[in-house]
Amino acid sequence: MTELATKQQSIAEFLSSPVIQKNIESVVGERKQQFITSVASLVNSNEALQRVDRKSLFAACLVAASLDLPINPNLGFAYIIPYKDQAQFQMGYKGFIQLAMRSGQFQTLNVTDVREGEIGANNRLSGEIEFVWSDDRDNLAIIGYVAYMRLTNGFEKSLYMTTKELTQHGMKFSASMKKGYGLWKDDFNSMSKKTVVKMLLSKYAPMTTQMQTAALADQAVIEGEKYKYLDNEAIRPEEVATEKEQARILKHIANSKSMDDLELCRNAVEALSIEDEAYKAFSAKFDVLAHLK
Amino acid sequence: MNTVDFSKQKFHPSSLKLLMTNSRTKSEPLSETAKGCLHEIYIEEVFSRRKTISSAAMKKGTAVETDSLELLQTVTGEVYFKNQETIENEYLIGTPDVIDKKNNKIVDIKSSWDIWSYSRVTGDSALKDYAWQLKGYMWLTETRSSQLVYALVNTPEFIIDDELYKMSFTLPPNTDMEQFRPNFIFDDIPSEMRIKQFEVAYFEEDILELRSRLDLCREYLSTLKL
């Protein structure tokens, strides 16, 4: 509890520094206090967010504020997600709908799941699909998701993706889904809805500056003007190998019962930096075993 | 473009398999395979262009090296850790997988892609492909024995997912891709069946042969043009 309180306070301290305060004011103006409260509340409710880099957390929250979208995850407009040691900005499908409707150019923008038997005719030439909506659909399996928009000038368009296509999309663009966790794994429904809405808007809709920012910042760690898509970066086999070897060395050190055991990993440890966890563990174990000897 | 003195060129032991292939004619000491390899080295050194080859099997080989060493430990009790040090001598430069200083030995570990490629590994095929590489490493590390190890370990999830994703485009829609996942997982097979070990002995004559062949390679490199 004390440790948690210290971490909360350190985030509060971070937000209260004059440079950060000025930055907040320039983006949200009079809503400064509301912004600080919402960031503090978000961080207090999510232990993983307390451990991420504060600059990335602040930048992600600031993007949400600049789009005037709440970051309360229960509302589903925008999310701040811990990923590795960074905070990632993530749009919800409701956020995209909100921004689109605000532009005043949309008469309708909607998204829904599609259940078994609800696909009628599929016009391959126009790419349009006719849907036959069931009344009693709760027990039917979801086979895909469709987003639909109609602009005030009468232009209308829909975009449909099957659950298989959406799974493949998630696999392709989210390293965490490949590893079996993250939003795609936990909330496939929301991520699928967001994907079809985002793709429909990106392809066919007039994009306001805010919508462009939202599309670019979605799933990114924000560093100044740059967007880094950490979750979309390919997993590097070299990194996997290094992590595994590191874990194996640590396990060996912990299990070493004699100096001879410990010496087996000396060369591997000597190749590491003295700041490395395994290097420190080796030194500590060496001292313990030498003392016993 | 770089100015390179090829008379001091150092070679990677992994290229020895190609450089040491014998020519079909006695009048020509270097084989066409060796010449092809030397052309690539020439382009890399002079024009800083390197052919990038990346395959799922290569990714697996890199990612599971520790798993293979762990499996070897389970089966034989030999505890080895990955060597990180790059070593060079007058002719070679490289990073052997394992240097066992205590037993004056190097170990090179190969992680097979799947059960089918693993089952095809025999002493003859393994030594044909890698004996010169191991001899090169022994020369480089001044060790006097070496071991070539083949291991069959699980493919990491992120590589399986990539493979299943790619495969899904070649199969009928709605194919259950998960049925193929067991093809990438092997821990149901007894550990001792998943390790194959081959010894490569050290002979001074091999080192003399390497030295003389690499001299020819250096000479050939200095004659090359784009």
Interface residues (C-beta under 8 A of the other chain):
Chain A: K164 Q168 M171 K172 A175 K178 K179 G180 I235 P237 E238 V240 A241 K244 E245 R248 I249 H252 L264 C265 N267 A268 A271
Chain B: K59 K60 T62 A63 V64 E65 T66 D67 L69 E70 V79 F81 K82 N83 Q84 E85 I99 K101 P156 E157 F158 I159 D161 D162 Y165 S168 P173 N174
